[in-house]
């Protein structure tokens, strides 16, 4: 029988072979995992998107009772477009670098490596006669705002008995993460009036007004940086802002009729995100729109949300943290600036931590990779989880 390490790499190669970039369907990958689980006698169920082009998958091993542990991971990956890869990003490539084995491919670190390790553990979990159930929760569209996992979390307590703990396997180098920032993303669209660039008085330059708006966001960012708490556990210790995409204009000699600005802010757990959003909307309604319409009544500005994920608040000595300390042997915890679905489990009343193999520095990068040593640490973690779940012991 193949070892857990061999099964992990075999499954990882299969998972990497599915291009599950967020704008594509993940159903082929879900079908593969469904079939794999069914072959091992594991019951699973889909929780689909409205258009049925994507799906979450929820599976359970062990007794049908409350108090289980959720192992959560997302199936989507970020694009490889305009990235310079030295190998096919959707073909697992194992190389030895500086004497250590690394596995290259899109999603190896973020976070198909964790999913592969969990799936490779299924035969052992099925044979272990667990007294505490283990739930496998696989979501879609995490990379574009954690859009899928909420549907699955809403089913917990109904589709499966309510679990006691969630462990999200984001790449943390198997360190315990107890807090993350949130995100609110928006597209603000400026509609101007086109004219020849030699007659700017006859038009309304959408790009120019977008630049004014971006300057306002920069001022907000500076305010939050200046008021940062130096004792915060987060790095950087303030709510950050970013303008990630600007699309506008047709030609050098045309007054731009349209400019779209995609931007975000990432609030700390203690930050009032609603107040920030309200301030931006008030600036648009009370300053920007009147300024545009004072020039031409046809000019306007609109704003629409793109993403909204709450921050995860550290919960010292929670059941999830205690179990993770037991499983890893770690005595410390961390916080991270990126966003994950952990906060959504937490908001549902389920104590949650992030802990998974791989280095977040490799996520989203060309030649993304995960070290074999990280997969080995994850295997040790899962071995301890199996032993604990089979023991029937309380959370340490």
The 8 nearest C-alpha neighbors of each residue, nearest first, counted from 0:
[[1, 2, 3, 6, 5, 122, 4, 123],
 [0, 2, 5, 6, 3, 4, 7, 119],
 [1, 3, 5, 4, 6, 0, 7, 119],
 [2, 4, 6, 5, 119, 7, 120, 1],
 [5, 3, 7, 2, 6, 8, 375, 378],
 [6, 4, 2, 8, 7, 3, 1, 9],
 [5, 7, 3, 9, 119, 4, 8, 10],
 [8, 6, 4, 116, 119, 115, 10, 5],
 [9, 7, 11, 5, 10, 6, 12, 4],
 [8, 10, 6, 12, 7, 11, 5, 13],
 [11, 9, 13, 7, 12, 8, 115, 6],
 [12, 10, 8, 14, 115, 13, 9, 7],
 [11, 13, 91, 15, 9, 10, 14, 8],
 [12, 14, 10, 16, 11, 15, 9, 17],
 [15, 13, 11, 16, 12, 17, 10, 111],
 [16, 14, 12, 89, 17, 13, 11, 90],
 [15, 17, 89, 13, 14, 90, 18, 12],
 [16, 18, 15, 14, 19, 28, 89, 13],
 [19, 17, 20, 16, 89, 15, 23, 25],
 [20, 18, 75, 25, 17, 76, 23, 21],
 [19, 21, 76, 77, 75, 23, 78, 22],
 [20, 22, 75, 23, 140, 76, 19, 77],
 [21, 23, 20, 24, 19, 140, 78, 75],
 [24, 22, 21, 20, 19, 25, 18, 53],
 [23, 25, 53, 52, 26, 19, 22, 21],
 [26, 24, 19, 53, 28, 27, 29, 23],
 [25, 27, 29, 28, 24, 53, 30, 54],
 [28, 26, 30, 29, 25, 31, 17, 24],
 [27, 29, 31, 26, 30, 25, 17, 32],
 [30, 28, 26, 32, 31, 27, 33, 25],
 [29, 31, 33, 27, 28, 32, 26, 34],
 [30, 32, 28, 34, 29, 33, 35, 27],
 [31, 33, 35, 29, 34, 30, 36, 28],
 [34, 32, 30, 36, 35, 31, 29, 37],
 [33, 35, 37, 31, 32, 36, 30, 38],
 [36, 34, 32, 38, 33, 37, 31, 39],
 [35, 37, 41, 33, 39, 38, 34, 32],
 [36, 38, 40, 34, 41, 39, 35, 33],
 [39, 37, 35, 36, 40, 34, 41, 33],
 [38, 40, 36, 37, 41, 122, 35, 121],
 [39, 41, 37, 38, 36, 42, 125, 35],
 [42, 40, 36, 37, 39, 60, 43, 59],
 [41, 43, 58, 59, 40, 37, 44, 36],
 [44, 42, 58, 57, 41, 59, 56, 33],
 [45, 43, 57, 56, 58, 46, 42, 55],
 [44, 46, 56, 55, 47, 54, 57, 43],
 [45, 47, 55, 54, 151, 56, 44, 150],
 [48, 46, 54, 51, 53, 45, 55, 49],
 [47, 49, 51, 53, 50, 54, 52, 46],
 [48, 50, 51, 47, 52, 53, 54, 46],
 [49, 51, 52, 48, 53, 47, 54, 24],
 [52, 50, 48, 49, 47, 53, 54, 26],
 [53, 51, 24, 50, 48, 26, 54, 25],
 [54, 52, 24, 25, 48, 51, 26, 47],
 [55, 53, 47, 46, 48, 45, 139, 56],
 [54, 56, 138, 46, 137, 45, 139, 47],
 [55, 57, 45, 137, 44, 136, 46, 54],
 [58, 56, 136, 44, 43, 135, 137, 45],
 [59, 57, 43, 135, 134, 42, 44, 136],
 [60, 58, 134, 133, 135, 42, 61, 43],
 [61, 59, 133, 132, 134, 41, 125, 58],
 [60, 62, 132, 129, 133, 131, 130, 63],
 [61, 63, 132, 64, 130, 131, 60, 129],
 [62, 64, 61, 160, 132, 65, 159, 59],
 [63, 65, 62, 160, 66, 132, 67, 131],
 [66, 64, 160, 161, 162, 67, 63, 163],
 [65, 67, 163, 162, 161, 64, 68, 131],
 [66, 68, 162, 132, 163, 131, 133, 65],
 [67, 69, 164, 133, 165, 162, 134, 163],
 [70, 68, 165, 134, 135, 71, 166, 133],
 [71, 69, 135, 166, 167, 136, 134, 165],
 [72, 70, 136, 167, 137, 69, 135, 166],
 [71, 73, 137, 168, 167, 138, 114, 136],
 [74, 72, 138, 137, 139, 75, 141, 110],
 [73, 75, 139, 138, 137, 72, 76, 19],
 [76, 74, 19, 21, 20, 139, 73, 140],
 [77, 75, 20, 19, 106, 21, 142, 78],
 [76, 78, 20, 363, 21, 142, 79, 75],
 [79, 77, 80, 20, 76, 21, 363, 105],
 [78, 80, 82, 81, 77, 365, 88, 105],
 [79, 81, 78, 82, 83, 77, 365, 84],
 [82, 80, 79, 83, 78, 365, 84, 364],
 [83, 81, 80, 79, 365, 84, 364, 78],
 [82, 84, 365, 81, 85, 366, 79, 80],
 [85, 83, 365, 366, 86, 82, 88, 87],
 [84, 86, 366, 83, 87, 365, 88, 103],
 [87, 85, 84, 88, 92, 366, 90, 104],
 [86, 88, 90, 89, 84, 85, 104, 91],
 [89, 87, 104, 105, 90, 86, 84, 366],
 [90, 88, 16, 15, 87, 104, 105, 91],
 [89, 91, 87, 88, 16, 92, 104, 15],
 [92, 90, 12, 104, 103, 15, 89, 102],
 [91, 93, 103, 102, 90, 94, 104, 86],
 [92, 94, 102, 101, 103, 91, 100, 95],
 [95, 93, 101, 100, 96, 102, 92, 103],
 [94, 96, 100, 99, 98, 101, 97, 93],
 [97, 95, 99, 98, 94, 100, 101, 93],
 [98, 96, 99, 95, 100, 101, 94, 370],
 [97, 99, 96, 95, 100, 94, 101, 370],
 [100, 98, 95, 96, 97, 101, 370, 371],
 [99, 101, 95, 371, 94, 370, 96, 98],
 [102, 100, 370, 94, 369, 93, 371, 95],
 [101, 103, 93, 368, 369, 92, 370, 94],
 [104, 102, 368, 92, 367, 91, 366, 93],
 [105, 103, 88, 91, 107, 367, 89, 106],
 [106, 104, 88, 107, 367, 89, 15, 76],
 [105, 107, 109, 111, 110, 108, 76, 104],
 [106, 108, 112, 111, 104, 368, 369, 105],
 [107, 109, 357, 110, 369, 106, 112, 368],
 [110, 108, 106, 362, 107, 111, 170, 169],
 [109, 111, 108, 112, 106, 113, 107, 169],
 [110, 112, 114, 107, 106, 113, 115, 109],
 [113, 111, 107, 115, 110, 114, 108, 116],
 [112, 114, 116, 111, 115, 110, 168, 356],
 [113, 115, 111, 117, 116, 112, 118, 72],
 [114, 116, 11, 118, 112, 7, 113, 117],
 [117, 115, 7, 119, 113, 114, 118, 112],
 [118, 116, 114, 120, 119, 115, 113, 121],
 [117, 119, 115, 121, 120, 116, 114, 7],
 [120, 118, 116, 7, 6, 117, 121, 3],
 [119, 121, 117, 118, 123, 122, 124, 116],
 [120, 122, 124, 118, 123, 119, 125, 117],
 [123, 121, 125, 124, 120, 126, 39, 119],
 [124, 122, 126, 125, 121, 120, 127, 385],
 [125, 123, 121, 127, 126, 122, 120, 385],
 [124, 126, 122, 123, 127, 121, 60, 128],
 [127, 125, 123, 124, 128, 122, 129, 121],
 [126, 128, 124, 129, 125, 123, 389, 385],
 [129, 127, 126, 389, 130, 125, 61, 124],
 [128, 130, 389, 61, 131, 127, 388, 132],
 [129, 131, 389, 391, 388, 62, 132, 128],
 [132, 130, 388, 129, 67, 391, 61, 389],
 [133, 131, 61, 67, 62, 60, 129, 134],
 [132, 134, 68, 60, 67, 59, 69, 61],
 [135, 133, 59, 69, 58, 68, 70, 60],
 [134, 136, 70, 58, 57, 69, 71, 59],
 [137, 135, 71, 57, 56, 70, 134, 72],
 [138, 136, 72, 56, 73, 55, 71, 74],
 [139, 137, 55, 73, 148, 147, 74, 72],
 [138, 140, 147, 74, 75, 141, 73, 55],
 [141, 139, 142, 146, 143, 21, 147, 145],
 [145, 142, 140, 143, 144, 139, 73, 146],
 [141, 143, 140, 144, 145, 77, 76, 21],
 [144, 142, 140, 141, 145, 21, 146, 306],
 [143, 145, 306, 146, 141, 142, 307, 308],
 [141, 146, 144, 140, 147, 340, 148, 143],
 [147, 145, 144, 140, 148, 141, 149, 143],
 [146, 148, 139, 140, 149, 138, 145, 150],
 [147, 149, 138, 151, 150, 146, 145, 152],
 [150, 148, 152, 151, 147, 153, 146, 343],
 [151, 149, 153, 148, 152, 147, 154, 46],
 [150, 152, 148, 154, 153, 149, 46, 55],
 [151, 153, 149, 154, 155, 150, 148, 344],
 [152, 154, 150, 151, 155, 149, 347, 156],
 [155, 153, 151, 157, 152, 158, 156, 150],
 [156, 154, 152, 157, 161, 159, 153, 158],
 [155, 157, 161, 160, 159, 154, 158, 162],
 [158, 156, 154, 159, 155, 160, 161, 153],
 [157, 159, 154, 155, 156, 160, 44, 57],
 [160, 158, 157, 156, 155, 161, 63, 154],
 [161, 159, 156, 65, 64, 162, 157, 155],
 [160, 162, 156, 65, 155, 159, 66, 163],
 [163, 161, 67, 66, 65, 68, 164, 160],
 [162, 164, 66, 67, 349, 68, 161, 350],
 [165, 163, 68, 350, 319, 349, 162, 351],
 [164, 166, 69, 351, 68, 70, 350, 167],
 [167, 165, 70, 352, 353, 351, 69, 71],
 [166, 168, 353, 71, 169, 70, 72, 354],
 [167, 169, 355, 354, 72, 353, 113, 71],
 [168, 170, 355, 167, 171, 110, 353, 354],
 [171, 169, 357, 355, 356, 359, 358, 172],
 [170, 172, 173, 174, 355, 354, 358, 169],
 [171, 173, 357, 356, 358, 174, 170, 355],
 [174, 172, 355, 171, 354, 356, 175, 377],
 [173, 175, 171, 172, 354, 176, 332, 355],
 [176, 174, 332, 354, 353, 333, 177, 173],
 [175, 177, 333, 353, 334, 332, 352, 178],
 [176, 178, 313, 352, 334, 333, 175, 332],
 [179, 177, 334, 313, 311, 312, 176, 335],
 [178, 180, 335, 311, 336, 310, 334, 338],
 [181, 179, 310, 267, 336, 266, 338, 265],
 [310, 182, 180, 309, 265, 266, 308, 338],
 [183, 181, 265, 308, 307, 264, 266, 184],
 [182, 184, 307, 306, 263, 264, 265, 308],
 [183, 185, 263, 306, 305, 262, 304, 182],
 [186, 184, 304, 305, 262, 303, 261, 263],
 [185, 187, 261, 303, 260, 302, 188, 262],
 [188, 186, 302, 260, 301, 259, 185, 261],
 [187, 189, 259, 301, 300, 258, 260, 302],
 [190, 188, 300, 258, 205, 257, 299, 259],
 [191, 189, 257, 299, 298, 205, 256, 300],
 [190, 192, 256, 205, 203, 298, 204, 257],
 [193, 191, 203, 202, 256, 298, 194, 204],
 [192, 194, 256, 254, 202, 255, 191, 253],
 [195, 193, 202, 254, 253, 201, 196, 192],
 [196, 194, 253, 197, 198, 254, 252, 199],
 [195, 197, 252, 253, 254, 198, 199, 194],
 [196, 198, 195, 199, 252, 194, 253, 200],
 [199, 197, 196, 200, 195, 201, 194, 202],
 [200, 198, 201, 202, 196, 197, 194, 254],
 [201, 199, 198, 202, 203, 194, 197, 294],
 [200, 202, 199, 198, 194, 203, 192, 195],
 [203, 201, 192, 194, 193, 199, 200, 204],
 [202, 204, 192, 191, 205, 193, 254, 294],
 [203, 205, 255, 207, 254, 206, 191, 256],
 [204, 206, 191, 257, 208, 189, 255, 258],
 [207, 205, 209, 258, 204, 208, 255, 210],
 [208, 206, 210, 204, 209, 205, 211, 203],
 [207, 209, 211, 210, 205, 206, 212, 204],
 [208, 210, 206, 212, 211, 207, 205, 213],
 [209, 211, 213, 207, 208, 212, 206, 214],
 [212, 210, 208, 214, 209, 213, 215, 207],
 [211, 213, 209, 215, 214, 210, 208, 216],
 [212, 214, 210, 216, 215, 211, 209, 217],
 [213, 215, 217, 211, 212, 216, 210, 218],
 [214, 216, 212, 218, 213, 217, 219, 211],
 [217, 215, 219, 213, 218, 214, 220, 212],
 [216, 218, 214, 220, 215, 219, 213, 221],
 [217, 219, 215, 221, 216, 220, 222, 214],
 [220, 218, 216, 222, 217, 221, 215, 223],
 [219, 221, 217, 223, 218, 222, 240, 239],
 [220, 222, 224, 218, 219, 223, 225, 217],
 [223, 221, 219, 225, 220, 224, 218, 226],
 [222, 224, 226, 220, 225, 221, 237, 238],
 [223, 225, 221, 227, 226, 222, 237, 220],
 [224, 226, 222, 223, 227, 221, 237, 220],
 [225, 227, 223, 224, 222, 228, 237, 221],
 [228, 226, 237, 224, 225, 236, 229, 223],
 [227, 229, 230, 231, 236, 226, 237, 225],
 [230, 228, 231, 227, 236, 232, 237, 226],
 [231, 229, 228, 232, 236, 233, 227, 234],
 [232, 230, 233, 228, 236, 229, 234, 227],
 [231, 233, 334, 230, 234, 236, 333, 229],
 [234, 232, 236, 231, 235, 334, 335, 336],
 [235, 233, 236, 336, 232, 335, 237, 231],
 [234, 236, 233, 237, 336, 238, 239, 231],
 [237, 235, 233, 234, 231, 227, 228, 229],
 [238, 236, 227, 224, 235, 223, 239, 267],
 [239, 237, 266, 265, 267, 223, 264, 240],
 [238, 240, 265, 264, 220, 237, 241, 266],
 [241, 239, 264, 220, 263, 265, 238, 242],
 [240, 242, 263, 262, 243, 264, 239, 216],
 [243, 241, 262, 244, 261, 263, 240, 260],
 [242, 244, 262, 261, 241, 245, 263, 260],
 [243, 245, 261, 260, 242, 246, 262, 259],
 [246, 244, 260, 259, 261, 247, 258, 243],
 [247, 245, 259, 258, 244, 260, 248, 257],
 [248, 246, 258, 257, 259, 206, 245, 255],
 [247, 249, 255, 250, 257, 256, 258, 206],
 [248, 250, 255, 253, 247, 251, 256, 254],
 [251, 249, 253, 252, 248, 255, 254, 196],
 [250, 252, 253, 249, 196, 248, 254, 255],
 [251, 253, 196, 250, 195, 254, 197, 249],
 [254, 252, 196, 195, 250, 251, 194, 255],
 [253, 255, 193, 194, 196, 204, 195, 256],
 [256, 254, 248, 204, 205, 257, 193, 253],
 [257, 255, 191, 193, 192, 205, 190, 204],
 [258, 256, 190, 205, 247, 255, 189, 191],
 [257, 259, 247, 189, 206, 205, 246, 188],
 [260, 258, 188, 246, 187, 245, 247, 189],
 [259, 261, 245, 187, 186, 244, 188, 262],
 [262, 260, 186, 244, 185, 243, 242, 187],
 [261, 263, 242, 185, 241, 243, 184, 260],
 [264, 262, 184, 241, 183, 240, 185, 242],
 [263, 265, 240, 239, 183, 182, 266, 241],
 [266, 264, 182, 181, 239, 238, 180, 183],
 [267, 265, 238, 181, 270, 180, 272, 264],
 [266, 268, 180, 270, 269, 238, 310, 181],
 [269, 267, 310, 312, 270, 311, 266, 180],
 [268, 270, 267, 271, 266, 312, 310, 272],
 [271, 269, 267, 268, 266, 272, 238, 275],
 [270, 272, 274, 273, 269, 275, 266, 268],
 [273, 271, 275, 274, 270, 266, 276, 183],
 [272, 274, 276, 275, 271, 277, 278, 270],
 [273, 275, 277, 272, 271, 276, 278, 270],
 [276, 274, 272, 278, 277, 273, 279, 271],
 [275, 277, 273, 279, 278, 274, 280, 272],
 [278, 276, 274, 280, 275, 279, 281, 273],
 [279, 277, 281, 275, 276, 280, 274, 282],
 [280, 278, 282, 276, 281, 277, 283, 275],
 [279, 281, 283, 277, 282, 278, 284, 276],
 [282, 280, 284, 278, 283, 279, 285, 277],
 [283, 281, 279, 286, 285, 280, 284, 278],
 [282, 284, 287, 280, 281, 286, 285, 288],
 [285, 283, 281, 288, 282, 286, 280, 287],
 [284, 286, 282, 281, 283, 287, 289, 288],
 [287, 285, 282, 283, 289, 288, 284, 290],
 [286, 288, 283, 290, 289, 291, 284, 285],
 [287, 289, 291, 290, 284, 299, 286, 283],
 [290, 288, 292, 291, 287, 286, 293, 285],
 [291, 289, 287, 293, 288, 292, 286, 294],
 [292, 290, 288, 289, 293, 298, 294, 299],
 [293, 291, 296, 295, 289, 294, 298, 290],
 [292, 294, 290, 291, 295, 289, 296, 288],
 [293, 295, 292, 291, 290, 296, 203, 298],
 [294, 296, 292, 297, 298, 293, 291, 203],
 [295, 297, 292, 298, 293, 294, 291, 299],
 [298, 296, 295, 299, 292, 192, 191, 190],
 [299, 297, 191, 190, 296, 291, 292, 295],
 [298, 300, 190, 288, 189, 291, 297, 292],
 [299, 301, 189, 188, 190, 288, 302, 187],
 [302, 300, 188, 187, 189, 303, 299, 283],
 [301, 303, 187, 186, 188, 185, 304, 300],
 [302, 304, 186, 185, 187, 305, 301, 188],
 [305, 303, 185, 306, 184, 186, 302, 183],
 [306, 304, 185, 184, 303, 186, 307, 183],
 [307, 305, 184, 144, 183, 304, 308, 182],
 [306, 308, 183, 182, 144, 184, 309, 305],
 [307, 309, 182, 181, 183, 144, 306, 310],
 [310, 308, 181, 342, 182, 311, 307, 343],
 [181, 311, 309, 180, 268, 179, 342, 312],
 [312, 310, 342, 178, 179, 268, 180, 313],
 [311, 313, 178, 268, 314, 310, 179, 177],
 [314, 312, 178, 177, 315, 311, 334, 179],
 [313, 315, 317, 312, 316, 177, 350, 178],
 [316, 314, 317, 313, 320, 177, 321, 318],
 [315, 317, 320, 321, 314, 318, 319, 313],
 [316, 318, 320, 319, 315, 314, 321, 350],
 [319, 317, 321, 320, 322, 350, 316, 394],
 [320, 318, 322, 317, 351, 350, 164, 321],
 [319, 321, 323, 317, 322, 318, 316, 324],
 [320, 322, 318, 324, 323, 319, 316, 395],
 [321, 323, 325, 319, 324, 320, 394, 395],
 [324, 322, 326, 320, 325, 321, 327, 319],
 [323, 325, 329, 321, 328, 327, 322, 326],
 [326, 324, 322, 323, 328, 327, 321, 395],
 [325, 327, 323, 380, 324, 383, 328, 322],
 [328, 326, 324, 329, 325, 323, 380, 173],
 [327, 329, 324, 325, 326, 330, 323, 380],
 [330, 328, 324, 327, 331, 174, 325, 175],
 [331, 329, 324, 328, 332, 327, 175, 325],
 [332, 330, 329, 333, 175, 324, 174, 176],
 [333, 331, 175, 176, 177, 174, 330, 334],
 [332, 334, 176, 177, 175, 335, 331, 178],
 [333, 335, 178, 176, 179, 233, 177, 232],
 [336, 334, 179, 337, 233, 178, 333, 180],
 [335, 337, 180, 179, 234, 233, 338, 334],
 [336, 338, 335, 180, 179, 339, 181, 265],
 [339, 337, 181, 180, 179, 336, 182, 340],
 [340, 338, 341, 337, 342, 145, 141, 179],
 [339, 341, 343, 342, 145, 344, 148, 338],
 [342, 340, 344, 343, 339, 351, 167, 345],
 [343, 341, 311, 345, 344, 340, 310, 346],
 [342, 344, 346, 345, 341, 340, 347, 149],
 [345, 343, 347, 341, 349, 342, 346, 351],
 [344, 346, 342, 349, 348, 343, 347, 350],
 [347, 345, 343, 348, 344, 342, 349, 311],
 [348, 346, 344, 345, 349, 343, 152, 153],
 [347, 349, 345, 346, 350, 344, 163, 343],
 [348, 350, 345, 344, 164, 347, 163, 351],
 [351, 349, 164, 319, 345, 165, 317, 318],
 [352, 350, 165, 319, 166, 164, 345, 349],
 [353, 351, 177, 166, 176, 319, 167, 320],
 [352, 354, 167, 176, 166, 168, 175, 169],
 [355, 353, 168, 173, 175, 171, 174, 167],
 [354, 356, 168, 173, 170, 169, 171, 113],
 [357, 355, 172, 170, 373, 173, 377, 374],
 [358, 356, 170, 108, 172, 369, 373, 171],
 [357, 359, 360, 172, 170, 361, 171, 108],
 [358, 360, 362, 170, 361, 171, 357, 108],
 [361, 359, 358, 362, 364, 363, 357, 170],
 [362, 360, 359, 367, 364, 358, 368, 363],
 [361, 363, 359, 364, 109, 360, 108, 367],
 [364, 362, 77, 361, 367, 365, 109, 105],
 [365, 363, 367, 362, 361, 366, 82, 360],
 [366, 364, 84, 367, 82, 83, 363, 79],
 [365, 367, 84, 103, 364, 368, 104, 85],
 [368, 366, 364, 361, 365, 103, 104, 105],
 [369, 367, 103, 102, 107, 108, 104, 101],
 [368, 370, 108, 357, 102, 101, 107, 371],
 [369, 371, 101, 372, 373, 100, 102, 368],
 [370, 372, 374, 373, 100, 101, 375, 369],
 [371, 373, 375, 370, 374, 376, 100, 99],
 [374, 372, 356, 376, 370, 375, 371, 357],
 [373, 375, 377, 371, 376, 372, 356, 378],
 [374, 376, 372, 378, 373, 377, 371, 379],
 [377, 375, 373, 379, 378, 374, 380, 372],
 [376, 378, 380, 374, 375, 379, 356, 381],
 [377, 379, 375, 381, 380, 376, 382, 374],
 [380, 378, 382, 376, 377, 381, 383, 375],
 [381, 379, 377, 383, 378, 382, 326, 327],
 [380, 382, 384, 378, 383, 379, 385, 377],
 [383, 381, 379, 385, 384, 380, 378, 386],
 [382, 384, 386, 380, 381, 385, 326, 387],
 [385, 383, 381, 387, 382, 386, 388, 380],
 [384, 386, 382, 388, 383, 387, 389, 381],
 [385, 387, 383, 389, 384, 388, 390, 382],
 [386, 388, 390, 384, 389, 385, 383, 392],
 [389, 387, 131, 385, 129, 390, 386, 130],
 [390, 388, 129, 130, 386, 387, 391, 385],
 [391, 389, 387, 392, 388, 386, 130, 129],
 [390, 392, 130, 389, 388, 131, 393, 387],
 [393, 391, 390, 394, 387, 388, 395, 389],
 [392, 394, 395, 391, 387, 390, 388, 131],
 [393, 395, 322, 392, 318, 321, 319, 387],
 [394, 322, 393, 321, 325, 392, 318, 324]]
